[in-house]
Amino acid sequence: MGNIILRCLKAVCDDTTPASPPHQPSAASRPQFASPAAAGLAALGNHLLNFEKTSQVPEGLSQYVSVSKKTQAKWYAKILAARKESNPPPRTPEEAASLVARALQVQGDVLAGFLQFYSLPFPQIQTQVSGPSSWPEGVQFELHTLPVDAKLVGDGDGMTVHVNTADPRESSVVPIEVHEAVIERRQARAVKDYTRADALQKLIKDAGYRVHDKEEILAREYRIRLRGIDAPEMNMEYGQESKDALTKLIQGKPLTIHVYEEDEYGRLVGDVYCNGVFVQEKLLRKGCAWHYEKFDKRPSFAQWHREAQNAGRGLWAYPNPVAPWTFKWEERNKKNGHKPYQNRRNAQRDQRVPIPAY
């Protein structure tokens, strides 16, 4: 069905370029269309049919979008797949523009440039996103991350994530200096000036962003602290196992994060969901972390903590597991020359550790 539709589009117009500068066909050869957008719609159909046969992208698109031919090829593959799945297929420039926007999932100048190449209108997209009315009490905003890099999981209750700047929440706040650095870095890499490219990458990273080269995605970087739990430190018993458990849950997967606050260390404190799984619940039930009751009074957290403790799962298999806040408190006392708790059982219960954030 998809091929039939594409061939029908091709029959509308023998010219394979959009009727917009700098690709205007001559007056003698130009088919008669109701508008440039209609000509662009026909040209898009031709280009998709040609891409399906040859995997080649149209010449001239690079004048409108500053991405590599490899990324352009990925775009056309996505549009082609969306075009074949659409029912009914787009029959107007407006419908085609909406299909392109949904398939590419890019925003701003990049999407505008692609649509301009075909003289297609910018679509009015109604994005289905959860809002404040559907969030739990106290949630300030929601993040949708790119797949998590396992190397960026710091321990059993924290990690660094990246959010695509095409996300509506991010797209309007990217500094112009970062946009310019991304373009300059791409140009430097194209001429193999890797010294310059690395310097620009550092500038981008220092601004809190990162370029994912494989997909040429600009992403904002966030450090995340899981709310309501405290995992063993890396130099404690079960510290590595706790980190490994979190890594196994989230590596290579996108996350949804309900952010409640930012702590004094610049970390976002929130509830983390991975493919519908509540990450804190999973870690507590497996005995990979303690419920940090001082900062989170949710009864469900206390229940999951007790269940794992009673079953001897995870860290609770050790004879005398030490609470992370107790461990940190004792370590600080040692450094300051103070005596540690004489009764560790009391220390376990005492969450008055002078650490303002987890």
C-alpha positions in Angstrom: 0.0 0.0 0.0 2.8 2.4 0.9 4.5 1.9 -2.5 1.2 2.4 -4.3 0.7 5.7 -2.5 4.2 6.9 -3.2 3.9 6.1 -6.9 0.6 8.0 -7.0 2.4 11.0 -5.6 5.2 10.6 -8.1 2.7 10.6 -10.9 1.5 14.0 -9.8 4.9 15.6 -10.5 7.8 14.4 -12.7 10.1 17.0 -11.2 11.9 15.6 -8.1 12.7 18.8 -6.3 10.4 21.1 -4.2 9.2 24.3 -5.9 11.1 26.6 -3.5 14.4 28.3 -3.8 17.0 27.3 -4.8 15.3 24.4 -6.5 12.7 26.2 -8.7 12.3 24.3 -12.0 12.1 26.3 -15.2 8.8 27.8 -16.2 8.6 25.6 -19.3 9.0 22.3 -17.3 7.3 23.3 -14.1 4.0 21.4 -13.6 1.0 23.5 -12.5 0.2 23.3 -8.8 -2.3 25.2 -6.7 0.5 26.3 -4.4 4.3 25.8 -3.7 3.2 23.6 -0.8 1.3 21.3 -3.1 4.5 21.0 -5.3 6.5 20.3 -2.1 4.1 17.6 -1.2 4.6 15.9 -4.5 8.4 16.4 -4.3 8.4 14.7 -0.8 6.6 11.7 -2.3 9.2 11.5 -5.1 12.1 11.7 -2.6 10.6 9.1 -0.4 10.2 6.7 -3.3 13.7 7.4 -4.5 15.1 6.9 -0.9 13.3 3.5 -0.7 15.0 2.4 -3.9 18.5 3.9 -3.5 18.9 5.1 0.2 19.9 8.5 -1.2 18.7 11.8 0.2 18.0 14.8 -2.0 20.7 17.2 -2.8 20.2 20.7 -1.5 18.6 19.7 1.9 21.9 20.5 3.6 21.4 24.2 2.7 18.4 24.2 5.0 19.4 21.9 7.9 22.8 21.7 9.6 23.0 17.9 10.0 25.0 15.2 8.3 23.8 13.2 5.3 23.8 10.2 7.7 21.3 11.9 10.0 19.2 13.0 6.9 19.1 9.3 5.8 17.7 8.4 9.3 15.1 11.1 8.9 13.9 9.8 5.6 13.8 6.3 6.9 11.6 7.5 9.8 9.3 9.5 7.5 9.0 6.5 5.1 8.0 4.2 7.9 5.5 6.7 9.3 4.1 7.2 5.8 3.5 3.5 5.3 1.8 3.2 8.6 -0.4 6.2 8.3 -4.1 5.4 7.6 -5.4 7.4 5.8 -2.2 8.7 4.2 -1.6 12.5 4.3 -3.3 14.1 1.3 -2.6 17.8 2.1 0.6 19.8 2.8 -0.7 20.4 6.4 -1.2 16.6 7.0 2.3 15.9 5.5 3.9 18.5 7.7 2.3 17.0 10.8 3.5 13.5 9.8 7.0 14.8 9.3 7.0 16.5 12.7 5.8 13.4 14.5 8.2 11.1 12.7 11.3 13.2 13.2 10.6 14.4 16.8 12.8 17.5 16.3 11.9 21.1 17.1 12.8 24.6 16.3 15.1 25.6 13.4 15.8 22.0 12.4 12.2 21.1 11.8 11.5 24.5 10.2 14.4 24.1 7.8 13.2 20.7 6.7 9.7 21.9 6.1 11.0 25.0 4.3 12.9 22.8 1.9 9.5 21.4 0.8 7.5 24.7 1.3 5.4 22.9 3.8 3.6 24.8 6.6 4.8 24.6 10.2 2.3 22.3 11.9 0.3 23.1 15.0 1.1 19.9 17.0 -0.9 19.0 20.1 1.5 17.0 22.2 0.0 14.6 24.6 2.0 15.1 27.8 1.1 14.6 31.4 0.7 17.9 33.3 0.5 19.2 36.8 -3.1 17.9 37.3 -1.9 14.3 36.8 1.3 14.6 38.9 1.6 13.6 42.6 1.5 16.4 45.1 4.8 18.3 45.3 6.1 17.5 41.8 7.6 20.6 40.2 8.1 19.2 36.7 8.7 16.1 34.7 11.7 15.0 32.7 11.8 12.5 29.8 15.4 11.3 29.3 17.4 9.7 26.5 18.5 6.1 27.1 20.7 6.0 30.2 24.5 5.4 29.8 25.5 2.7 32.3 28.8 4.6 32.9 26.8 7.5 34.3 25.2 5.5 37.2 27.2 6.8 40.2 25.9 4.6 42.9 22.8 2.9 44.1 20.7 6.0 44.4 22.0 8.5 41.9 22.9 8.9 38.2 23.4 11.5 35.4 20.8 11.6 32.6 20.4 13.5 29.4 17.3 15.1 28.0 16.9 15.9 24.3 16.8 19.7 23.7 14.0 19.0 21.2 11.8 18.5 24.2 9.5 21.5 24.5 10.6 22.3 28.0 14.3 22.4 26.9 14.1 23.9 23.4 13.4 27.5 24.4 16.2 27.8 27.0 19.3 26.5 25.1 21.8 29.4 25.2 22.6 30.8 21.7 26.3 30.2 22.5 25.6 26.5 22.8 23.8 26.4 19.5 26.7 28.2 17.8 29.3 25.9 19.5 27.4 22.8 18.2 27.5 24.1 14.6 31.1 25.1 14.8 32.0 21.7 16.4 30.3 19.9 13.5 32.2 22.0 11.0 35.5 21.3 12.8 34.9 17.6 12.8 34.0 17.7 9.1 37.5 19.0 8.3 39.1 16.7 11.0 40.1 19.6 13.2 39.6 17.5 16.3 41.6 19.9 18.6 39.0 22.6 17.8 36.2 20.1 18.1 37.3 18.9 21.5 37.6 22.5 22.8 34.0 23.2 21.6 32.8 20.0 23.2 34.3 21.2 26.5 32.5 24.5 26.1 29.2 22.7 25.5 29.7 20.3 28.4 30.7 23.2 30.8 27.4 24.8 29.9 25.5 21.7 31.0 24.9 20.1 27.6 26.3 17.2 25.6 26.3 16.2 21.9 25.4 12.6 21.2 27.4 12.1 18.0 25.8 8.9 16.8 22.4 10.6 16.5 23.7 14.2 16.4 21.4 15.0 19.3 22.1 18.0 21.6 21.0 17.0 25.1 20.9 18.8 28.5 22.7 17.0 31.4 21.0 16.5 34.8 22.3 14.8 37.9 19.5 12.9 39.6 19.0 11.8 43.2 16.4 9.1 43.9 13.9 10.5 46.4 13.2 8.7 49.7 15.9 6.1 49.6 19.5 5.9 50.7 21.8 3.2 49.2 25.0 2.0 50.7 28.1 4.1 49.9 30.4 2.6 47.3 33.0 1.8 50.1 30.4 0.1 52.2 29.2 -3.5 52.3 26.7 -4.1 49.4 27.6 -0.7 47.8 28.7 -2.2 44.5 25.8 -4.6 44.4 23.4 -1.7 45.0 24.9 0.2 42.1 24.8 -2.8 39.9 21.1 -3.4 40.7 20.2 0.2 39.7 22.4 0.0 36.5 20.6 -3.3 35.5 17.2 -1.6 35.9 17.9 1.5 33.8 20.8 1.1 31.5 20.0 1.7 27.8 16.4 2.7 28.7 14.7 6.1 28.7 13.3 7.3 32.0 10.4 9.5 33.3 11.4 11.5 36.3 9.0 13.4 38.6 11.2 16.2 40.0 10.3 17.5 43.5 13.3 19.8 44.2 16.9 20.6 43.6 19.3 19.9 46.5 22.2 22.1 47.6 24.5 20.0 45.4 22.7 20.9 42.2 21.0 17.4 41.9 17.4 17.0 41.0 15.6 14.9 43.6 12.8 12.9 42.2 10.8 9.7 41.6 12.2 7.6 38.7 10.1 5.4 36.4 11.6 3.0 33.8 9.1 1.4 31.3 6.4 1.8 33.9 8.4 0.4 36.8 8.8 2.5 39.9 12.6 2.3 40.4 12.6 3.2 44.1 10.1 0.4 44.8 12.1 -2.1 43.0 15.3 -1.2 44.9 13.6 -1.3 48.3 11.9 -4.6 47.7 15.2 -6.2 46.6 16.9 -4.9 49.7 19.3 -2.6 47.7 18.6 0.5 49.7 17.2 1.9 53.0 14.0 3.9 53.3 15.3 7.4 54.2 12.3 8.3 56.5 13.7 11.6 57.6 13.2 13.0 54.1 10.2 10.9 52.9 7.3 9.7 55.1 5.5 7.6 52.4 4.1 4.5 54.2 4.7 2.4 51.1 8.4 3.0 51.3 8.5 1.9 54.9 6.5 -1.2 54.0 8.8 -2.2 51.1 11.8 -1.6 53.4 10.4 -3.9 56.2 9.4 -6.7 53.7 13.0 -6.9 52.3 14.4 -6.7 55.8 12.2 -9.4 57.2 13.0 -11.6 54.2 16.7 -11.0 54.5 17.0 -9.8 50.9 20.0 -7.9 49.5 21.9 -5.9 52.1 19.7 -7.4 54.8 21.5 -10.7 54.3 24.4 -9.2 56.2 24.4 -9.8 60.0 24.7 -6.1 61.0 24.0 -3.8 58.1 25.0 -0.2 58.7 22.7 2.6 57.6 24.4 4.9 55.1 23.7 8.0 57.2 25.3 6.3 60.2 28.4 5.4 58.1 28.7 9.0 56.8 28.2 10.4 60.2 30.9 8.2 61.7 33.3 8.9 58.8 32.9 12.7 59.4 33.4 12.3 63.1 36.7 10.4 62.5 38.0 13.1 60.2 37.1 15.7 62.8 38.6 13.8 65.6 35.2 13.1 67.3 34.2 9.8 68.9 31.8 7.7 66.9 28.5 6.4 68.2 29.0 4.0 71.1 25.7 2.3 70.4 25.2 1.7 66.7 21.6 0.6 67.1 20.8 4.1 68.4 22.8 5.6 65.5 20.8 3.6 63.0 17.6 5.1 64.3 19.0 8.6 64.5 18.6 10.2 61.1 19.7 13.6 62.5 22.8 13.4 60.4 24.1 16.9 59.6 23.8 16.3 55.8 21.1 18.7 54.4 20.5 16.5 51.3 20.4 12.8 51.4 
